[in-house]
Amino acid sequence: MCGRYTLFVDRDELEERFDARFPESTAPFEPRYNAAPGQELPVITNEAPEEFHRLEWGLVPSWADDDSGGLINARAETVDEKPSFRAAYESRRCLVPADGFYEWVETDGGGRTGESQSSSALGSDGGKQPYRVAFEDNRPFAMAGLWERWEPETTQSGLDAFGGGLEDESDDGPLETFTIVTTEPNDLVSELHHRMAVILEPGREREWLTADDPRSCLKPYPGEELRAYPVSTAVNDPSTDEPSLVEPIES
């Protein structure tokens, strides 16, 4: 599971790293120390790989009845089979830039037990210690993602519904959302959780966006270049977003 991540690299470095730009018409890029589901976050889609676009984290399939219950993760092993992800895997892939992600580990008297139950760790302390996983130099990387566009159905109201008049369209426009693909953990992350986000090798990021079947990209990233360290439980609150969250603490 990947339920929180960080992206606080300098904007110029981020644009250079991915050879993409933030459109001038969008809000300025702001560093994120606790990116959480439901937030609008920068991604690079296969439709426009030269730009960053802000999509909401929590994929809503195009065929969904409503826009609730967004899916924050998709399993690599079944991403081409599940109805919620199959169409996006075929034609709507994206890169999710990050420079670290969080995992939660159950504690017993202050120590780790080896695995977390992450879904319950996202909102409270619950006897779980958060860890941040990142490269030693905090360099940015891309997680494999899928994106979707959901549009509200038009409705008819009043006498028009009986007389075949014009439809009363919702004021809301299309909702664009994304999910992060997860896979088996590497040796480092396996001490924290039984899943990890797919970190793409830099040379294969464009392959993920454009290949007919990029299944071979969806493998655990080697753990030798990564580190995992405990951070403050303040990260459990998604409304807290400040630099202190990424500072290591005594475990």
N, C-alpha and C positions, 0 to 999 in steps of 0.2 A: 504494500500500500504506500502511496505517496500522498499525504494529506496536507503538507505545508512545505514551502520552500523559500529560498532567498534569492534576490537579484538586486544587489547594491553596487555593482560595478559602475564605473564612470560611463556616461552616455557615449562619449566619443569612442571609448574602448569597445563598448558593446556594438556600436555601429560598424567599427572596423573589423571586429571579430567575425561578424556574420555578413559583412558586405551588404548591409541593408540600412535603411534610413527611417527615422520617425517622420511621418508627414507633418508639414508645418501646420496643417489645419487641426491636428489633434492636440490634446493636452500635453504639457511638458512631461518628459520622463522623470519619474520620481523613484528613488531607491526603495526597495521593499525588503524588510527584514523578517516578514512573517506573512508571505503571500498565502491566502487562504481561499477555499472554495467559495463561490458566489461573488468573488471580486473580478473586476475587469483587469486583465493582465496582458502584457505584450507577447505576441506569438508571431511566427512567420509562416504563412500559409503557402501551399503549392500554387494557389491562384495568383499570388503577388509576392514572389520570393525576394523582391528587392525592397520591401517595406515591412515595418513592424505594424501590426494591427492589434488593437485591444479587444479581446474576446473574454467572455465570462467563463470562469472555470466551473465546469459541471455540464457535461454534454447532454443536450436535449435532442433526441432523435427527431428528424423532420416529420415523422408520422405521429408523434406524440399528441395526445388530446389536449394537453396543456404544457406550460413551461416549468412545471414544478419537478422536483426530484432529479436534478441534474446528476449525471454519473461522473465522478471525479477520476476514476481509473478504469482501464480496460486491460484484461489479461492478454498477454502476447500469444499465449497458446491457443486462444479461441477467438481472437479479434476478427478473423475472417469468416467466422461462423455465426456469432451472436447477432440477432436482428438489430440490436441497438448500435452496433459498430460496423457491420459488414459493408454497408454502402460507403461509409466514411473511409474505411480502410482501402477501398477500391479507388476512391477519387478525391478524398478530402483529408490529406495528411498535413501535419504542421510540425514545426520545431518550437519547443517551449524553452526559451532561454532561462538559465538559472546559474547561480554560482554556489549552490548548496541546497540540501533538503534535510528535513527533520524526520526522525523516527523516535518512537517512545518504547522504553524498556521497563518491564515490571521490576520492581525493587523489593528486596527482602532485607530489611535492616540496613538499607543504604547501598546494597550492592546489586549488580545485574543478575538476572536469571537466565538470559540468553535469548528470549523472544518477547515481543510486545504484543499487546492486543490493541492495535492502533486505533480502531474505530472508536473505542471508548476513551482513548487517551486525548482526543482532540479538544475536549471541552473542559476538562478538569484535571486536577493533580492525580487523584485516584491511585496513589502509590506507584506512579510511573515516572521515570526519569527521561526527559527529552535529550536526544543527541543530535548534533548537526553533522552531516556527512558532506565533505567537500574535498577539492583538490588541495594539496599542501600549500599552493600559492594562491588559492581562492580564485583561480581563473574561471571565466564563464564557460559553460558547456550547454549542449542542447539535449533536452529530453524528447523522446519520440512522442508525438501527440496526434490526435485526430480532432477534426473540427466539423461542426454541423451548422446549418442555417434552418431555424424553425420560424415559421410564419403563422400568426394567429389566423384562425378561420374567420371569414366575413360572416356577419349575421344580418338577419332581417328583423325589423321591428315595426310596431304600429301598423297602420293600414297598408303600408308597402308590402308587408309580409303576405297579405291576402290579395293584393292587386297586382303583384308581379312588378312592383316598382324597383327603384334603385336600391342596392344593398347598402346597409349602414355599416361601413367598414370601421374596424377598430382604429383608434388613434395610434396604437403601438405598431412600430415597424418590425422588420425581421429581427430575431434574436440569434446572435452568433455565439456559439459556445465551443469549448474544447475539453478534452480529457487527456490524461497522461497514461501512456502504456507502461505496464509493469511486467517484470519477468522474475525468474529465479534469482536469488541474491548471490553476490560474490562472497568470498571468504570473509571479508570485512563486515559486510552488511548482515550476513547470516547470523552474526552474534547479536544483532539488534532486532531483526525481523525476518519473516519467511518470504518476503517479496521486496523488490526494489524497482525504482523507476529505471526505464531503459535509457541509459546515457549513450548517446550515439558517438561513435568515433568521428572526429572532425572530417575525415576524408570520405565519410559515408552519409553525411547529412543531406546532401543533394540527392543521393540515391534514395534515401527515405522519402523525399518529396516527390520524386519523378519516376521511380522504377515501376514496372508493371506489377511485380510481386517482390517487395523488399523484405520478405520474411527473415532473410539471413542477417538483417541489421538488428533484429530483436534478440540480442543475447546479453548476458551480464557483462558489464564493463569490468575489466580486471581491477582488483582492489589495491594493487601495489602503490598506485599514485594517489590514492584517496586516504583520508584520515577521518576518524569519527571521535567526537569529544562531547562531553556533557555540557549542557547549557541551562540557563535558568528556566524554571517552570513558568515564568512569566509568559513564555511563548505559547502556553496552553490557551491563553485568551486571544482570540483572533483580532480583537480590537487593539491589541498592543503591537506596535510596529516601530521599533526604535533600535539604534545600533547596539545597545547593550545586550540584546538577545543573542547575538552571535559570539559573544565573549565566552571563553571557556570558564568553567567553574570547577571546584574540587568535587570529585565524584565520591 
